């Protein structure tokens, strides 16, 4: 993949979202907010760099309206937003969505997207009810542990989190209030303005006590946006905490190891893939806020360019970086950088890509200041061995990225996290004729107590055997039963079942559910994959494989036998044996309850 700007490819598809930018099939209010923000930041980027082509604005904003409706689904009558339909309202999430909705406030788009002021007003009024007398903002009593684990410092950086001293949440609310204040009316505008001033005063008083780079960067950006008298003090604190390695500048709780280099017999260096690091998502989001502070203060310079180099190296996917929150923060910073640096005006670059395993493979890419500067150029490699040679010359800045994937069925070959954070076990129990029913139990718990008491939002994903299915209504009933601690939503995709938890603690949380064979498919795989991870710090994960040998041992006629309803005529399996056809005809897509299934 290559793109002619540090922002990355703009609209590889329309619309963009978590699926095509991050490879995540997730849902919830924050997911809808990410989809909303990703499309609007990409559109703002094209607008600011004069790359808007006819029709793209209408197409994108039409899709953004759908995401807007998706976000509104999660708003209560009192204005608060909740992460999932069955979860509790959150101050952090409501402030984050307010910041996101503000992105649509652009005069030229008013005929294509309209943000109802009552949504903004009710959300703002609800948030103001959670400001303390000291000026800080606190979460609702439902969230003793934050949804975003990055706002929960390690013991080394632990602040006195007593309900009156939540610096990161207060900074998030200040950023939201600064954005939405111009659109508020009446007494609410005066109340919000007063609340913002008290919150800024609180951040100024607590500034000197901050040690966590995330808190320092976020508070510095909030004070800069609010034009605080202490913004220069905050900048100096931020500048002292920077880390430098070669031509990269970044902020992180610990040093980050970049792509390792390997020297072979010829002493020619080869860049290897970057491994997951302990604080990847934390470092990206923190550095993005720092870049915004530096550009607001000093414009464009060598320091800003070296910060952008770090963000480019940390990019794990074509369109995103690590996860949703850090990717949106990085988008905002990189769009501002590209606009200020006038990258499109100076871009005139030639990139040559060669592959040692295929002497006939040679790609020449010309990147210039045309309308397709931000288009993604992708090339498939047929023989996956050897090395890739990339040579570029000319002017400008561009991204070149190599993506690869592979499957494993041997546990020692699985990916392992940089820090053990979760215990995770999966068990399966087959029953019914020819194993047509499968009961899956997953047990998971948080183990990295040195970092925090709990995880942030945790996701459990279990890959289903081919042909097996579970109804979404069944999963919703499981969530609503409240029999599983902290389980707030479940989602069935084409190939997986996903469970979403507010957090996981150091006690086992087990989920048991049943799936049934709905389609006559013979499984050729002996193992299926499952994993648990922190949604906003996906480098905190654990994955395992569980055996489905009872299915692996079935032949196609046994699969048909447990699937087919009692009826006249030959079954698909009988037709297969009679005609010698190469594939089995698929049976009914849905199985009405109460039907009897027998062998052929």
C-alpha positions as CSV (number, residue, x, y, z in Angstrom):
1,X,0.0,0.0,0.0
2,X,1.2,3.5,-0.8
3,X,-0.4,6.9,-0.3
4,X,1.0,10.3,-1.2
5,X,0.4,12.0,2.1
6,X,1.1,11.4,5.8
7,X,-2.6,11.4,6.5
8,X,-2.9,8.1,4.7
9,X,-5.4,7.0,2.1
10,X,-8.6,9.0,2.0
11,X,-11.7,7.0,1.3
12,X,-10.4,3.6,0.1
13,X,-14.1,3.0,0.3
14,X,-17.1,5.3,0.9
15,X,-18.0,5.3,3.7
16,X,-15.0,4.4,5.9
17,X,-15.4,2.9,9.3
18,X,-13.9,0.5,11.8
19,X,-14.3,-2.5,9.4
20,X,-12.2,-1.1,6.5
21,X,-9.9,1.2,8.5
22,X,-9.1,-0.9,11.5
23,X,-10.3,-4.4,10.6
24,X,-12.7,-4.4,13.5
25,X,-16.3,-5.5,13.4
26,X,-17.5,-3.8,16.6
27,X,-20.5,-1.7,17.6
28,X,-21.6,0.8,20.2
29,X,-21.9,4.6,20.6
30,X,-18.1,5.1,20.5
31,X,-17.9,3.0,17.3
32,X,-20.6,5.1,15.7
33,X,-18.7,8.2,16.8
34,X,-15.5,6.8,15.2
35,X,-17.2,6.2,11.9
36,X,-18.7,9.7,12.0
37,X,-15.4,11.3,12.8
38,X,-13.3,9.3,10.4
39,X,-15.5,10.2,7.5
40,X,-15.6,13.9,8.4
41,X,-11.8,14.2,9.1
42,X,-11.1,12.6,5.7
43,X,-13.5,15.0,4.1
44,X,-12.0,18.0,5.9
45,X,-8.6,16.8,4.7
46,X,-9.7,16.7,1.1
47,X,-11.4,20.1,1.5
48,X,-8.4,21.8,3.2
49,X,-5.9,20.4,0.6
50,X,-8.2,21.2,-2.4
51,X,-8.7,17.6,-3.4
52,X,-12.5,17.6,-3.3
53,X,-13.9,15.9,-6.5
54,X,-17.5,16.2,-7.7
55,X,-20.0,14.1,-5.9
56,X,-17.7,13.0,-3.0
57,X,-19.1,15.5,-0.5
58,X,-22.7,14.4,-1.1
59,X,-21.8,10.7,-1.0
60,X,-19.8,11.0,2.2
61,X,-22.3,13.2,4.1
62,X,-25.2,10.9,3.1
63,X,-23.3,8.1,4.9
64,X,-22.4,10.4,7.8
65,X,-26.1,11.0,8.4
66,X,-26.6,7.3,8.9
67,X,-23.8,7.3,11.6
68,X,-25.4,10.4,13.1
69,X,-28.7,8.5,13.5
70,X,-26.7,5.5,15.0
71,X,-25.2,7.8,17.6
72,X,-28.6,9.3,18.5
73,X,-29.8,5.8,19.2
74,X,-27.6,5.7,22.3
75,X,-28.8,9.1,23.8
76,X,-31.1,9.1,26.8
77,X,-34.0,11.6,27.2
78,X,-31.9,13.5,29.7
79,X,-29.1,14.0,27.1
80,X,-26.6,11.4,28.3
81,X,-25.0,8.9,26.0
82,X,-24.5,5.2,26.8
83,X,-22.0,2.9,25.2
84,X,-24.5,0.1,24.3
85,X,-28.3,0.0,24.5
86,X,-28.2,-1.9,27.8
87,X,-25.3,-0.1,29.5
88,X,-25.2,2.9,31.8
89,X,-24.7,6.6,30.8
90,X,-21.2,8.0,30.8
91,X,-19.7,11.5,31.3
92,X,-16.6,10.6,29.3
93,X,-18.6,9.1,26.4
94,X,-21.0,12.0,26.3
95,X,-18.1,14.6,26.2
96,X,-16.4,12.6,23.5
97,X,-19.5,12.4,21.3
98,X,-20.1,16.2,21.8
99,X,-16.5,16.8,20.4
100,X,-17.3,14.4,17.5
101,X,-20.6,16.0,16.5
102,X,-18.9,19.4,16.4
103,X,-17.0,18.2,13.3
104,X,-20.1,18.5,11.2
105,X,-20.4,22.3,12.0
106,X,-19.3,23.6,8.6
107,X,-21.4,26.2,6.8
108,X,-20.9,24.7,3.3
109,X,-22.4,21.4,4.5
110,X,-25.5,22.7,6.2
111,X,-27.8,21.6,3.4
112,X,-26.5,18.0,3.5
113,X,-26.2,17.4,7.3
114,X,-28.0,19.0,10.1
115,X,-27.1,18.4,13.8
116,X,-30.1,19.0,16.0
117,X,-29.2,21.7,18.5
118,X,-31.3,20.0,21.1
119,X,-29.0,16.9,21.1
120,X,-26.0,19.2,21.9
121,X,-27.9,21.2,24.4
122,X,-29.3,18.3,26.4
123,X,-25.9,16.5,26.4
124,X,-24.1,19.7,27.6
125,X,-26.7,20.4,30.3
126,X,-26.4,16.8,31.6
127,X,-22.6,16.9,31.7
128,X,-22.6,20.2,33.7
129,X,-24.4,18.3,36.5
130,X,-21.2,16.3,37.2
131,X,-18.9,19.2,38.0
132,X,-17.6,19.4,41.5
133,X,-17.1,22.5,43.6
134,X,-13.4,22.4,42.8
135,X,-14.1,22.6,39.1
136,X,-13.3,19.0,38.2
137,X,-15.7,16.7,36.3
138,X,-16.4,13.2,37.6
139,X,-17.9,10.1,36.1
140,X,-21.2,8.7,37.1
141,X,-21.3,6.2,40.0
142,X,-21.7,3.4,37.5
143,X,-18.1,3.8,36.3
144,X,-15.7,3.4,39.1
145,X,-13.4,2.0,36.5
146,X,-13.1,4.1,33.3
147,X,-14.1,2.8,29.9
148,X,-10.9,4.0,28.4
149,X,-8.1,2.4,30.4
150,X,-5.6,5.0,29.3
151,X,-7.2,7.5,31.7
152,X,-6.4,5.1,34.6
153,X,-2.7,5.8,35.3
154,X,-0.3,3.0,36.5
155,X,0.7,3.1,40.2
156,X,3.8,4.9,39.1
157,X,1.8,7.8,37.8
158,X,-1.3,7.3,40.1
159,X,-3.0,10.5,41.1
160,X,-5.4,10.7,44.0
161,X,-8.5,9.5,42.2
162,X,-11.0,10.3,44.9
163,X,-13.9,11.4,42.7
164,X,-12.7,15.0,42.9
165,X,-9.4,14.7,41.1
166,X,-9.9,13.3,37.6
167,X,-7.6,15.4,35.4
168,X,-8.0,13.5,32.1
169,X,-11.8,13.5,32.2
170,X,-11.9,17.2,33.1
171,X,-9.6,17.9,30.1
172,X,-11.9,15.9,27.8
173,X,-14.9,17.9,29.0
174,X,-13.0,21.2,28.5
175,X,-12.2,20.3,24.9
176,X,-15.9,19.5,24.3
177,X,-17.2,22.7,25.9
178,X,-14.7,24.8,23.9
179,X,-16.1,23.3,20.7
180,X,-19.8,23.5,21.4
181,X,-20.0,26.8,23.3
182,X,-20.6,28.9,20.1
183,X,-23.7,26.9,19.3
184,X,-25.3,27.0,22.7
185,X,-28.0,29.5,23.5
186,X,-29.7,31.2,26.4
187,X,-28.8,30.5,30.0
188,X,-27.2,27.2,29.1
189,X,-24.5,29.1,27.2
190,X,-23.7,31.2,30.3
191,X,-23.7,28.1,32.5
192,X,-21.4,26.2,30.1
193,X,-19.0,29.1,29.8
194,X,-18.8,29.4,33.6
195,X,-18.2,25.6,33.9
196,X,-15.5,25.7,31.3
197,X,-13.7,28.6,33.2
198,X,-13.9,26.7,36.5
199,X,-12.6,23.5,34.8
200,X,-9.7,25.4,33.2
201,X,-8.9,26.9,36.6
202,X,-8.9,23.4,38.1
203,X,-6.5,22.1,35.4
204,X,-4.2,25.0,36.0
205,X,-4.0,24.3,39.7
206,X,-3.3,20.6,39.2
207,X,-0.8,21.1,36.3
208,X,2.4,21.0,38.4
209,X,1.3,17.7,40.0
210,X,1.0,15.8,36.7
211,X,3.5,13.1,35.8
212,X,1.7,10.8,33.3
213,X,2.6,11.8,29.7
214,X,-1.0,11.2,28.7
215,X,-2.4,13.6,31.3
216,X,0.3,16.2,30.5
217,X,-0.4,16.1,26.8
218,X,-4.2,16.0,27.1
219,X,-4.2,18.9,29.6
220,X,-1.7,20.9,27.5
221,X,-4.0,20.6,24.5
222,X,-7.1,21.5,26.6
223,X,-5.4,24.6,28.0
224,X,-4.2,25.6,24.6
225,X,-7.6,25.3,23.1
226,X,-9.1,27.2,26.0
227,X,-6.4,29.9,25.6
228,X,-5.4,29.6,29.2
229,X,-2.8,31.8,30.8
230,X,-1.0,28.6,31.8
231,X,-0.7,27.1,28.4
232,X,3.0,28.0,28.1
233,X,3.7,26.3,31.4
234,X,1.9,23.3,30.2
235,X,3.9,23.3,26.9
236,X,7.2,23.5,28.8
237,X,6.2,20.5,30.9
238,X,5.2,18.6,27.7
239,X,8.4,19.5,26.0
240,X,10.5,18.2,28.9
241,X,8.8,14.8,28.8
242,X,9.4,14.1,25.1
243,X,11.4,11.1,24.0
244,X,13.7,11.1,21.0
245,X,15.2,8.2,19.0
246,X,16.9,9.0,15.8
247,X,14.6,11.2,13.7
248,X,11.5,10.4,15.8
249,X,10.0,12.3,18.7
250,X,7.2,10.9,20.8
251,X,5.6,10.7,24.3
252,X,5.1,7.5,26.1
253,X,5.2,6.0,29.6
254,X,8.1,3.8,28.5
255,X,10.5,3.8,25.4
256,X,9.0,2.3,22.3
257,X,11.0,-0.2,20.2
258,X,10.6,0.4,16.5
259,X,11.1,-1.9,13.5
260,X,14.2,-4.0,14.2
261,X,16.9,-4.2,11.6
262,X,18.5,-7.4,10.4
263,X,21.9,-7.5,8.6
264,X,22.6,-10.5,6.4
265,X,25.8,-11.7,4.9
266,X,25.9,-8.8,2.5
267,X,25.6,-6.5,5.5
268,X,22.6,-5.0,3.8
269,X,20.0,-3.9,6.4
270,X,16.5,-5.3,6.2
271,X,13.6,-3.7,8.1
272,X,11.6,-6.2,10.0
273,X,7.9,-5.9,11.2
274,X,7.3,-3.9,14.3
275,X,6.2,-6.0,17.3
276,X,3.4,-5.0,19.6
277,X,4.7,-2.8,22.4
278,X,3.4,-2.3,25.9
279,X,2.1,1.3,25.4
280,X,1.4,1.5,21.7
281,X,-2.1,3.0,21.8
282,X,-1.2,5.2,24.7
283,X,1.9,6.5,22.9
284,X,0.0,7.3,19.7
285,X,-2.8,9.2,21.3
286,X,-0.5,11.1,23.7
287,X,1.8,12.0,20.8
288,X,-1.1,13.1,18.6
289,X,-2.2,15.6,21.4
290,X,1.4,16.8,21.7
291,X,1.6,17.4,17.9
292,X,-1.6,19.5,18.1
293,X,0.0,21.6,20.9
294,X,3.2,22.1,19.0
295,X,1.5,23.2,15.8
296,X,-0.8,25.6,17.6
297,X,2.2,27.2,19.3
298,X,4.9,27.1,16.6
299,X,3.4,26.0,13.3
300,X,5.5,23.7,11.2
301,X,9.1,22.9,12.0
302,X,11.6,20.0,12.3
303,X,10.2,18.9,15.6
304,X,6.7,18.6,14.2
305,X,8.1,16.6,11.2
306,X,9.8,14.2,13.6
307,X,6.7,13.7,15.6
308,X,4.9,12.9,12.3
309,X,7.6,10.3,11.5
310,X,6.8,8.5,14.8
311,X,3.0,8.4,14.0
312,X,3.8,7.0,10.5
313,X,5.9,4.2,12.0
314,X,3.2,3.3,14.5
315,X,0.5,2.8,11.8
316,X,-0.6,-0.8,11.9
317,X,-3.3,-0.7,9.3
318,X,-4.0,1.0,5.9
319,X,-6.4,3.6,7.3
320,X,-5.9,3.6,11.1
321,X,-3.2,3.3,13.7
322,X,-3.9,1.1,16.7
323,X,-7.5,1.5,17.8
324,X,-10.4,3.9,17.4
325,X,-9.6,6.6,20.0
326,X,-5.9,7.0,19.1
327,X,-6.7,6.9,15.3
328,X,-9.2,9.8,15.6
329,X,-6.7,11.9,17.6
330,X,-4.0,11.1,15.1
331,X,-6.3,12.0,12.1
332,X,-7.0,15.4,13.6
333,X,-3.3,16.1,14.1
334,X,-2.2,14.8,10.7
335,X,-4.9,16.6,8.8
336,X,-3.8,19.8,10.5
337,X,-0.1,19.0,9.8
338,X,-0.7,18.3,6.1
339,X,-2.7,21.5,5.7
340,X,-0.1,23.7,7.5
341,X,2.9,22.1,5.7
342,X,1.2,22.5,2.3
343,X,2.3,19.0,1.4
344,X,0.2,18.7,-1.7
345,X,1.8,21.8,-3.2
346,X,5.3,20.4,-3.0
347,X,4.7,16.7,-3.7
348,X,6.3,15.4,-6.8
349,X,7.7,11.9,-6.0
350,X,8.6,8.7,-7.8
351,X,8.6,5.4,-5.8
352,X,9.9,2.1,-7.2
353,X,8.9,-1.2,-5.6
354,X,10.7,-4.5,-6.4
355,X,10.2,-8.0,-5.0
356,X,13.2,-10.4,-4.9
357,X,11.0,-13.5,-5.2
358,X,9.6,-12.3,-8.5
359,X,12.2,-10.7,-10.8
360,X,9.4,-9.6,-13.2
361,X,7.6,-7.7,-10.5
362,X,8.5,-4.0,-10.6
363,X,6.0,-1.1,-9.8
364,X,6.7,2.5,-10.5
365,X,4.4,5.0,-8.7
366,X,4.3,8.7,-9.4
367,X,2.9,10.9,-6.7
368,X,2.1,14.5,-7.6
369,X,-0.2,17.3,-6.6
370,X,-3.2,16.0,-8.5
371,X,-6.6,15.1,-7.2
372,X,-5.6,11.5,-6.6
373,X,-2.7,12.3,-4.2
374,X,-4.5,10.7,-1.3
375,X,-5.7,7.6,-3.2
376,X,-4.5,4.3,-2.0
377,X,-2.3,2.3,-4.5
378,X,-2.2,-1.3,-3.5
379,X,-0.3,-4.2,-5.1
380,X,-0.6,-7.9,-4.5
381,X,2.5,-10.1,-4.1
382,X,2.2,-13.7,-5.4
383,X,5.3,-15.3,-3.9
384,X,5.6,-14.5,-0.2
385,X,9.3,-14.8,0.5
386,X,12.4,-12.9,-0.1
387,X,12.5,-9.1,0.5
388,X,10.9,-5.9,-0.8
389,X,13.1,-3.1,-2.2
390,X,11.6,0.4,-2.1
391,X,13.4,3.4,-3.6
392,X,11.9,6.9,-3.6
393,X,13.1,10.2,-4.9
394,X,11.6,13.6,-5.4
395,X,9.9,16.0,-3.0
396,X,7.1,15.5,-0.5
397,X,6.1,13.0,2.1
398,X,4.4,9.6,1.5
399,X,3.5,6.4,3.2
400,X,4.5,2.9,2.0
401,X,3.3,-0.1,4.0
402,X,3.6,-3.8,3.7
403,X,0.7,-5.9,5.1
404,X,0.7,-9.7,5.4
405,X,-1.3,-12.3,7.3
406,X,-1.2,-16.0,7.9
407,X,-3.2,-18.7,9.7
408,X,-1.8,-21.0,12.4
409,X,-3.2,-24.2,13.9
410,X,-0.3,-24.7,16.4
411,X,-0.5,-22.9,19.7
412,X,3.2,-22.0,20.1
413,X,2.9,-20.0,16.8
414,X,0.2,-17.7,18.1
415,X,0.9,-14.0,18.7
416,X,1.8,-13.3,22.3
417,X,1.2,-9.9,24.0
418,X,4.0,-7.7,25.1
419,X,2.6,-7.9,28.7
420,X,0.4,-10.7,30.0
421,X,-2.9,-9.0,30.8
422,X,-5.6,-11.6,30.5
423,X,-6.2,-15.2,31.5
424,X,-8.4,-16.8,28.9
425,X,-9.8,-20.3,28.5
426,X,-12.3,-21.7,26.0
427,X,-14.1,-25.0,26.3
428,X,-16.5,-26.7,23.8
429,X,-19.1,-29.4,24.3
430,X,-20.7,-31.1,21.3
431,X,-24.0,-33.0,21.5
432,X,-27.0,-33.9,19.4
433,X,-27.1,-36.1,16.3
434,X,-23.7,-35.9,14.6
435,X,-22.7,-33.0,16.9
436,X,-25.3,-30.6,15.5
437,X,-25.2,-28.6,18.8
438,X,-22.2,-26.9,20.3
439,X,-22.0,-25.3,23.8
440,X,-19.1,-22.9,24.2
441,X,-17.9,-21.5,27.5
442,X,-15.2,-18.8,27.7
443,X,-13.7,-17.7,31.0
444,X,-11.6,-14.5,31.1
445,X,-10.1,-12.2,33.8
446,X,-7.7,-9.3,34.0
447,X,-4.3,-10.1,35.5
448,X,-2.1,-7.0,35.0
449,X,-2.8,-5.6,38.4
450,X,0.5,-3.6,38.3
451,X,-1.1,-1.5,35.6
452,X,-4.6,-1.1,36.9
453,X,-7.3,-2.8,38.9
454,X,-9.3,-3.6,35.8
455,X,-9.1,-3.5,32.1
456,X,-11.0,-0.9,30.0
457,X,-13.7,-2.0,27.6
458,X,-13.0,-5.7,26.9
459,X,-14.0,-7.7,23.9
460,X,-14.2,-11.5,23.6
461,X,-14.3,-12.9,20.1
462,X,-14.9,-16.6,19.3
463,X,-14.7,-17.8,15.8
464,X,-17.6,-20.2,15.0
465,X,-17.2,-23.5,13.1
466,X,-18.5,-23.3,9.5
467,X,-22.2,-23.9,9.2
468,X,-23.0,-23.0,12.9
469,X,-25.2,-20.1,13.8
470,X,-26.7,-18.3,16.8
471,X,-29.5,-15.8,16.7
472,X,-28.8,-12.2,17.7
473,X,-32.0,-12.2,19.8
474,X,-30.6,-15.1,21.9
475,X,-27.5,-13.1,22.6
476,X,-29.4,-10.0,23.6
477,X,-31.5,-12.1,26.0
478,X,-28.3,-13.3,27.5
479,X,-27.1,-9.7,28.0
480,X,-30.4,-8.6,29.4
481,X,-30.4,-11.4,31.9
482,X,-27.5,-9.8,33.8
483,X,-26.3,-13.2,34.8
484,X,-22.8,-12.4,33.5
485,X,-20.9,-9.7,35.4
486,X,-20.2,-6.5,33.4
487,X,-21.5,-8.0,30.1
488,X,-23.2,-5.1,28.3
489,X,-23.6,-6.3,24.7
490,X,-23.1,-9.2,22.3
491,X,-22.9,-9.2,18.6
492,X,-23.1,-12.0,16.0
493,X,-21.2,-11.5,12.7
494,X,-20.9,-13.9,9.8
495,X,-18.1,-15.8,11.4
496,X,-17.8,-14.8,15.0
497,X,-19.6,-14.1,18.2
498,X,-18.4,-11.1,20.2
499,X,-19.1,-10.1,23.8
500,X,-18.5,-6.6,25.1
501,X,-17.7,-5.9,28.8
502,X,-17.5,-2.6,30.6
503,X,-14.3,-4.0,32.1
504,X,-12.9,-7.3,33.4
505,X,-11.4,-7.6,36.9
506,X,-9.2,-10.2,38.5
507,X,-12.0,-12.7,39.1
508,X,-13.1,-15.1,36.4
509,X,-16.1,-13.9,34.2
510,X,-17.5,-16.8,32.3
511,X,-20.0,-16.8,29.4
512,X,-21.8,-19.9,28.2
513,X,-23.9,-20.0,25.1
514,X,-25.1,-22.5,22.5
515,X,-24.8,-22.5,18.7
516,X,-26.4,-24.9,16.3
517,X,-25.7,-26.2,12.8
518,X,-27.8,-24.3,10.3
519,X,-26.0,-25.1,7.1
520,X,-24.6,-28.4,5.8
521,X,-20.9,-27.6,5.7
522,X,-18.2,-30.1,6.4
523,X,-15.4,-28.6,8.5
524,X,-11.9,-29.1,7.2
525,X,-10.3,-27.2,10.1
526,X,-9.5,-28.9,13.4
527,X,-9.0,-25.7,15.4
528,X,-10.9,-22.4,15.8
529,X,-9.5,-19.1,17.1
530,X,-10.7,-17.1,20.1
531,X,-9.2,-14.0,21.8
532,X,-9.9,-11.3,24.4
533,X,-8.5,-7.8,24.2
534,X,-8.9,-4.3,25.5
535,X,-10.8,-2.3,22.9
536,X,-8.8,0.9,23.3
537,X,-5.4,-0.8,24.0
538,X,-5.5,-3.9,21.8
539,X,-1.9,-4.7,22.6
540,X,-3.5,-6.0,25.9
541,X,-4.8,-9.3,24.5
542,X,-4.7,-13.0,24.9
543,X,-5.6,-15.5,22.1
544,X,-6.0,-19.2,22.1
545,X,-7.2,-22.0,19.8
546,X,-9.8,-24.5,20.7
547,X,-10.3,-27.9,19.2
548,X,-13.3,-28.9,17.1
549,X,-12.1,-32.4,16.3
550,X,-15.6,-33.9,16.6
551,X,-16.5,-31.8,13.5
552,X,-13.2,-32.4,11.8
553,X,-13.9,-36.2,11.9
554,X,-17.3,-36.0,10.3
555,X,-17.7,-36.7,6.6
556,X,-20.2,-34.8,4.4
557,X,-22.9,-37.5,4.6
558,X,-22.9,-37.3,8.4
559,X,-23.2,-33.5,8.2
560,X,-26.2,-33.9,5.8
561,X,-27.7,-36.5,8.1
562,X,-27.9,-34.2,11.1
563,X,-29.1,-31.4,9.0
564,X,-31.9,-32.7,6.7
565,X,-35.5,-32.6,7.7
566,X,-37.7,-35.6,7.3
567,X,-39.2,-35.3,3.9
568,X,-39.8,-37.2,0.7
569,X,-37.3,-37.4,-2.1
570,X,-33.5,-37.7,-1.9
571,X,-31.5,-35.6,0.5
572,X,-28.6,-33.4,-0.8
573,X,-26.2,-36.1,0.4
574,X,-28.1,-38.8,-1.5
575,X,-28.0,-36.6,-4.6
576,X,-24.3,-36.1,-4.0
577,X,-23.8,-39.9,-4.0
578,X,-26.1,-40.5,-6.9
579,X,-24.8,-37.9,-9.3
580,X,-21.2,-37.5,-8.1
581,X,-21.7,-33.8,-7.9
582,X,-18.7,-31.9,-6.6
583,X,-20.6,-30.0,-3.9
584,X,-23.5,-30.3,-1.5
585,X,-26.6,-28.3,-2.2
586,X,-27.3,-26.0,0.7
587,X,-30.4,-26.6,2.7
588,X,-32.9,-24.0,4.1
589,X,-31.3,-20.9,5.5
590,X,-33.5,-20.9,8.6
591,X,-34.7,-23.8,10.7
592,X,-38.1,-23.2,12.2
593,X,-38.3,-24.3,15.9
594,X,-39.8,-27.6,16.6
595,X,-38.9,-29.3,13.3
596,X,-37.5,-32.8,13.6
597,X,-34.1,-33.5,11.9
598,X,-33.1,-37.1,11.0
599,X,-30.4,-38.8,9.1
600,X,-30.7,-39.4,5.4
